[in-house]
Amino acid sequence: MDHVVRPGDKKMLRVMILGVVASGLLFAGNARLLAQDALKLAVGAKGIWDQSISELAQDAGIFRKHGIVLDIFYTQGAGETLQAVISGSADLGIGLGTLGVMGAYAKGAPIRIIGATMTGANDTYLYVPADSSIKSLKDADGRTVAFSTVGSSTHMVVLGLEQQAGVKFKSVAAGSATATLTQVMSGQIDVGWAAAPFGVEAIEQGKIRVIARASDVAAYRTQTSRVLAANLAALDRRRDVFVRYMRAYRDGLDWLYSDPSALTAYAAWAGTTERIARRLRDEFLPKADIDPSNISGLPELMAQAVTFRFMPAPLTDAQLGELIRRY
């Protein structure tokens, strides 16, 4: 006997089909959320403003929206970060000194710049204990002066300040800002390095005294001092993931400069106060200086890299085109 399809049966069938389609779409959406692409990041120093973006944006859920989960570890400085990227133990390095990356590339290292993290170096300074006899860079002639690691932006700053002052430091790779402060206050090193907000409270409390800033070297004010650099094999193999990373990074930067909750998150992450965090952002680090697209001062940087013996000769236009990939 033929089955007669009643109007009510047709309506129920449509409802069932729509339900199956909706469930399929929901499952597909959940699958996309679960299937996050992982990137391993090495970061040069915890606490520095421009090196906070990836972790804070991940905590705020921004990278998840782009289908990325970050595995982040911190190093003692950009030189150590550089080695992690070159060896492949990190897919991407944050806050690497531009001169160090250029020098490594010139020697054949598998590394590529994909963005800037800092143009200028308004946050970096040299300091001494408040009771030190050193009042200026001239007084530091022949004295121990700290930077983080070889090839870092702080290394570049110390070399530039030394050259400008016409003196000769006993430069020391002292590691992180925290490790450096310990060595300075215990008398092992005469002059320390730091990047705000680190040390700002100690300055306000009269425990340490600033004797020079990176911005004292006029050329450094418009040069990209720190960059984002990727392992070449990882970049070629997973280009789409790095493209999405940069989109998320820019979203995180926008959030950091627009949402009051971002200052609260940064202050907690950096171990400082919201007052100092706001002062750092609004007075010292305009958003344009942190723009990853703002890679500038390359001719001057290459000249410095040659002068300071990071590489034997400036890179050609073809080499620069190969080294720098803008996403």
C-alpha positions as CSV (number, residue, x, y, z in Angstrom):
1,M,0.0,0.0,0.0
2,D,1.4,3.4,-1.0
3,H,2.3,5.7,1.8
4,V,0.6,9.1,1.7
5,V,2.8,12.0,2.9
6,R,0.6,14.3,5.0
7,P,1.3,18.1,5.2
8,G,2.3,17.7,8.9
9,D,4.8,15.0,8.0
10,K,6.4,17.4,5.4
11,K,6.7,20.1,8.0
12,M,8.3,17.7,10.5
13,L,10.8,16.5,7.8
14,R,11.8,20.1,7.1
15,V,12.4,20.7,10.8
16,M,14.5,17.6,11.1
17,I,16.6,18.6,8.0
18,L,17.2,22.1,9.4
19,G,18.2,20.6,12.7
20,V,20.8,18.3,11.1
21,V,22.2,21.2,9.1
22,A,22.4,23.4,12.2
23,S,24.1,20.7,14.2
24,G,26.6,20.2,11.4
25,L,27.4,23.9,11.2
26,L,27.7,24.0,15.0
27,F,30.0,21.0,15.0
28,A,32.2,22.6,12.2
29,G,32.4,25.8,14.2
30,N,33.4,24.0,17.4
31,A,36.0,22.0,15.4
32,R,37.6,25.1,14.1
33,L,37.8,26.5,17.7
34,L,39.4,23.3,18.9
35,A,41.8,23.0,16.0
36,Q,44.1,25.9,17.0
37,D,47.4,26.2,15.2
38,A,50.3,26.3,17.7
39,L,53.3,28.6,17.5
40,K,56.3,28.5,19.9
41,L,57.5,32.0,20.8
42,A,60.8,33.0,22.4
43,V,60.6,36.5,24.0
44,G,63.7,38.5,25.0
45,A,62.6,40.0,28.3
46,K,59.4,39.8,30.4
47,G,58.2,43.2,31.5
48,I,59.1,45.3,28.4
49,W,56.1,47.0,26.8
50,D,56.5,45.9,23.2
51,Q,57.2,42.4,24.3
52,S,54.0,42.0,26.2
53,I,51.6,42.0,23.2
54,S,51.6,38.4,22.4
55,E,51.0,37.0,25.9
56,L,48.5,39.7,26.9
57,A,46.6,39.4,23.7
58,Q,46.5,35.6,24.1
59,D,45.2,36.0,27.6
60,A,42.5,38.4,26.3
61,G,41.3,35.7,23.8
62,I,42.5,37.7,20.7
63,F,44.8,35.0,19.2
64,R,42.1,32.3,19.7
65,K,39.8,34.3,17.4
66,H,42.5,33.9,14.7
67,G,42.8,30.1,15.3
68,I,46.2,30.3,17.0
69,V,47.5,29.2,20.4
70,L,50.9,30.5,21.6
71,D,53.5,28.5,23.6
72,I,55.6,31.3,25.1
73,F,59.0,31.1,26.9
74,Y,61.3,33.9,28.1
75,T,65.0,34.3,27.6
76,Q,67.7,36.4,29.2
77,G,67.9,38.7,26.2
78,A,67.7,39.0,22.4
79,G,70.9,37.1,21.8
80,E,69.5,34.1,23.5
81,T,66.2,34.6,21.6
82,L,68.1,34.8,18.4
83,Q,69.8,31.4,19.0
84,A,66.4,29.8,19.8
85,V,64.9,31.0,16.5
86,I,68.0,30.0,14.4
87,S,68.1,26.5,16.0
88,G,64.3,26.0,15.4
89,S,63.5,25.6,19.1
90,A,61.3,28.6,18.6
91,D,59.2,29.4,15.6
92,L,59.3,33.1,16.2
93,G,61.4,35.4,18.3
94,I,60.0,38.7,19.9
95,G,62.1,41.8,20.5
96,L,65.3,40.7,18.8
97,G,68.0,43.4,18.2
98,T,67.9,44.4,14.5
99,L,71.7,44.5,14.2
100,G,71.9,40.9,15.6
101,V,69.4,39.6,13.2
102,M,71.1,41.3,10.2
103,G,74.4,39.9,11.3
104,A,73.0,36.4,11.7
105,Y,71.3,36.6,8.3
106,A,74.6,37.8,6.6
107,K,76.3,34.7,8.0
108,G,73.6,32.4,6.4
109,A,71.3,31.9,9.4
110,P,67.8,30.6,8.6
111,I,65.9,33.7,9.9
112,R,63.6,36.3,8.5
113,I,62.2,39.6,9.8
114,I,58.4,39.7,9.6
115,G,57.7,43.0,11.6
116,A,59.1,45.6,14.0
117,T,58.4,45.6,17.7
118,M,60.2,48.9,18.5
119,T,61.3,51.9,16.4
120,G,63.4,54.2,18.5
121,A,64.4,53.1,22.0
122,N,62.7,55.6,24.2
123,D,62.2,53.0,27.0
124,T,65.9,52.0,27.4
125,Y,68.3,53.8,29.7
126,L,71.6,53.3,31.6
127,Y,71.7,53.9,35.4
128,V,74.0,53.7,38.5
129,P,73.3,53.4,42.2
130,A,72.2,56.7,43.7
131,D,75.5,57.1,45.6
132,S,77.7,56.3,42.6
133,S,80.5,58.7,41.7
134,I,79.6,58.3,38.1
135,K,77.6,61.3,37.0
136,S,77.8,61.0,33.2
137,L,79.0,58.7,30.4
138,K,82.4,60.4,30.5
139,D,82.8,59.2,34.1
140,A,82.1,55.7,32.9
141,D,85.3,55.5,30.8
142,G,87.0,52.2,31.6
143,R,84.2,51.1,33.8
144,T,81.9,48.1,33.5
145,V,78.7,48.9,31.6
146,A,76.0,46.3,31.2
147,F,73.8,45.2,28.2
148,S,71.6,42.1,28.1
149,T,73.1,39.7,25.4
150,V,75.3,40.1,22.4
151,G,73.4,41.3,19.4
152,S,70.5,42.7,21.4
153,S,69.1,46.2,21.1
154,T,70.7,47.0,24.5
155,H,74.0,46.0,23.1
156,M,73.4,48.4,20.2
157,V,72.5,51.2,22.7
158,V,75.7,50.7,24.7
159,L,77.9,50.7,21.6
160,G,76.2,53.8,20.3
161,L,76.4,55.7,23.6
162,E,80.1,54.7,23.9
163,Q,80.8,56.0,20.4
164,Q,78.9,59.3,21.0
165,A,80.6,60.0,24.3
166,G,84.1,59.2,22.9
167,V,84.9,56.8,25.7
168,K,85.7,53.1,26.1
169,F,83.5,50.9,28.3
170,K,84.2,47.5,29.7
171,S,81.0,46.2,28.2
172,V,79.4,43.2,30.0
173,A,76.6,40.9,28.8
174,A,74.7,40.8,32.1
175,G,71.5,39.1,31.2
176,S,68.0,40.3,32.1
177,A,67.1,43.7,33.6
178,T,66.5,41.9,36.9
179,A,69.8,40.1,36.9
180,T,71.6,43.3,35.9
181,L,70.1,45.3,38.8
182,T,71.3,42.7,41.3
183,Q,74.8,43.0,39.9
184,V,74.8,46.8,39.9
185,M,73.5,47.1,43.5
186,S,76.0,44.5,44.7
187,G,78.9,46.4,43.1
188,Q,79.7,43.8,40.5
189,I,78.9,46.1,37.6
190,D,79.3,49.9,37.6
191,V,76.5,50.9,35.1
192,G,73.3,48.9,34.5
193,W,70.8,48.8,31.7
194,A,67.0,48.7,31.9
195,A,63.9,49.4,29.9
196,A,60.9,51.0,31.4
197,P,58.8,50.2,33.3
198,F,61.6,48.2,35.0
199,G,63.4,50.4,37.5
200,V,61.0,53.4,37.3
201,E,59.9,52.9,40.9
202,A,63.6,52.6,42.0
203,I,64.3,55.9,40.2
204,E,61.3,57.6,41.9
205,Q,62.4,56.3,45.3
206,G,66.0,57.6,44.8
207,K,67.7,54.2,44.8
208,I,69.1,54.5,41.3
209,R,70.0,57.4,39.0
210,V,69.8,57.6,35.2
211,I,73.0,58.8,33.5
212,A,72.0,58.2,29.8
213,R,69.1,57.3,27.6
214,A,69.1,55.5,24.3
215,S,67.3,58.5,22.8
216,D,70.4,60.6,23.6
217,V,71.8,59.1,20.3
218,A,69.8,61.1,17.8
219,A,70.1,58.4,15.1
220,Y,68.4,55.9,17.3
221,R,65.2,57.9,17.5
222,T,64.0,56.9,14.0
223,Q,65.6,53.4,13.7
224,T,63.9,50.1,14.2
225,S,65.8,48.7,17.2
226,R,63.8,45.5,17.9
227,V,62.0,43.1,15.5
228,L,59.9,40.1,15.2
229,A,61.9,37.3,13.4
230,A,60.8,33.9,12.3
231,N,62.7,30.6,11.7
232,L,62.8,30.3,7.9
233,A,61.8,26.6,7.7
234,A,58.8,27.2,10.0
235,L,57.8,30.3,8.0
236,D,58.0,28.6,4.6
237,R,56.1,25.6,5.9
238,R,53.3,27.4,7.7
239,R,53.0,30.8,6.0
240,D,49.3,31.1,6.6
241,V,49.8,30.6,10.4
242,F,52.3,33.5,10.5
243,V,49.9,35.7,8.4
244,R,47.2,35.1,11.0
245,Y,49.7,35.6,13.8
246,M,50.4,39.1,12.5
247,R,46.7,39.9,12.2
248,A,46.2,38.9,15.8
249,Y,49.3,40.8,16.8
250,R,47.9,44.0,15.3
251,D,44.5,43.4,16.9
252,G,46.4,43.0,20.3
253,L,48.3,46.2,19.7
254,D,45.0,48.1,19.0
255,W,43.6,46.6,22.2
256,L,46.6,47.6,24.3
257,Y,46.2,51.3,23.2
258,S,42.5,51.6,23.4
259,D,41.0,49.4,26.2
260,P,41.5,50.4,29.9
261,S,41.5,46.8,30.9
262,A,44.7,46.3,28.8
263,L,46.6,48.6,31.2
264,T,45.4,46.7,34.2
265,A,46.5,43.4,32.5
266,Y,49.9,44.9,31.6
267,A,50.5,46.3,35.1
268,A,49.9,42.8,36.6
269,W,52.0,41.1,34.0
270,A,55.0,43.5,34.4
271,G,54.7,43.7,38.2
272,T,54.2,47.5,38.2
273,T,51.3,49.9,38.8
274,E,48.7,51.1,36.4
275,R,50.0,54.7,37.0
276,I,53.4,53.8,35.7
277,A,52.0,51.7,32.9
278,R,49.8,54.6,31.7
279,R,52.8,57.0,31.9
280,L,55.0,54.6,30.0
281,R,52.4,54.2,27.2
282,D,51.2,57.8,27.0
283,E,54.6,59.6,27.5
284,F,57.3,57.4,26.2
285,L,55.9,54.9,23.7
286,P,53.5,56.3,21.1
287,K,51.6,53.6,19.1
288,A,53.5,54.4,15.9
289,D,56.7,53.3,17.6
290,I,55.3,49.9,18.2
291,D,53.7,49.5,14.7
292,P,55.0,46.2,13.2
293,S,54.9,47.7,9.7
294,N,57.2,50.5,10.7
295,I,60.6,49.1,9.8
296,S,62.8,52.1,9.3
297,G,66.3,53.5,9.2
298,L,67.7,50.4,7.4
299,P,70.7,52.2,5.7
300,E,71.8,53.7,9.0
301,L,71.3,50.3,10.8
302,M,73.4,48.5,8.2
303,A,76.2,51.1,8.6
304,Q,76.2,50.5,12.3
305,A,76.2,46.8,11.9
306,V,79.3,47.1,9.8
307,T,80.9,49.6,12.2
308,F,80.2,47.4,15.2
309,R,81.3,44.3,13.3
310,F,78.0,42.4,13.2
311,M,78.6,41.9,9.5
312,P,81.4,42.7,7.0
313,A,79.4,44.8,4.5
314,P,75.9,46.3,4.1
315,L,73.2,44.0,2.7
316,T,72.2,44.5,-0.9
317,D,68.7,45.5,-1.9
318,A,68.1,41.9,-3.0
319,Q,69.3,40.6,0.4
320,L,67.1,43.1,2.3
321,G,64.1,41.9,0.1
322,E,64.9,38.4,1.1
323,L,65.5,39.1,4.8
324,I,62.3,41.2,5.4
325,R,58.9,39.7,4.7
326,R,56.0,42.0,5.5
327,Y,52.7,40.4,6.5
